[in-house]
């Protein structure tokens, strides 16, 4: 009998299966036959049978029966209806006390619903965020499991922590996150931060590309790595900038329409629902959307000035540093707000640690954040971080001005600056909003010369 099962032998599922096998676990794997997918099982067997011992199935019942009880089944299939349909099929085959782990990018509210429904049948459901793409899954992802803590520790920690990436101290980048949908929520926010980190890099690239060669830009980025800006995403950008297809840069052949699978939008929707200010991830989602309006962009095209003004590299670097701090701040703020709203008791410091290796947003800054969150629940509570932001404000202002002069859209850099200016402004014009609301809708307003709990209405037309 196998001690662990994996359902779904797509890229992520097969990589995680090999990772589990590398760690010596007895494994059963399954993929449905429908849609010609049985070939995935055959390929997995053919490629790996000489190196590993495992059981492979296209029959769900036989797969379930090959597992020790309580069964531990990691599901690595497409989030959404495919998962609901799998749950429907497997439910009559599994027994009370068995454990299903969803390792996909599911919406945390769906995870909560599934956990509730499965609980009625005595099945334990874990929503487990897994980051790191194919390579991560194969050699060590960052893992964010959510569900029942005791069961996690008793039945799952051994497996998930073995296959996870390791932090600089050798500890697994996998840690119990919280009840219900907490693991998937945290993974979703990871992706929201990822969207903004990616958008910031592409904005910098846009600032530099008319005055520098790709090789130069990659060297500039390389030099920034030793100035506190090292990250996995910057590393892959350097590789991408140097990738050629014969004599041409591959990047120049890629259509400028960015796709997405929804997690950035979900993060932004969660921000709206929770009253959290996550302007950077939201503007990054919209930047992807606007890129997809390719035909409109062709139609409305306004040519740029022939001679583009060069950016001050030092200011641009400081602007990037500034925006990254705000991005991480906004990301951790929504975690903090969600933690209170959903009573998840999220450990921000531990989440930072889990995000220091294996995942897409791993970086030197994330490593430093472990210490920052040891002392405070908000990055902006650190005076030295506030000093950094104050000291680089002029650099980001100048960089954005130059961007405007050059007709370069900088939505994410702009969102970071707007956030900073707003959060550091004592008097905002929200009093006028309140007056208008009261004028047309008698919504009432608080006064600054009275008890804040008291609400006032004025007959504005009198
Ligand atoms: C990860 C990634 C991954 C995500 C891709 C694509 O942590 O490994 O976040 O989960 O699916 O990055 O996401 P988009 O298609 O939405 O860009």
Boltz pocket constraint, residues with backbone or C-beta under 6 A from the ligand:
constraints:
  - pocket:
      binder: B
      contacts: [[A, 105], [A, 130], [A, 131], [A, 132], [A, 133], [A, 190], [A, 191], [A, 194], [A, 259], [A, 260], [A, 261], [A, 262], [A, 263], [A, 264], [A, 359], [A, 360]]
      max_distance: 6.0
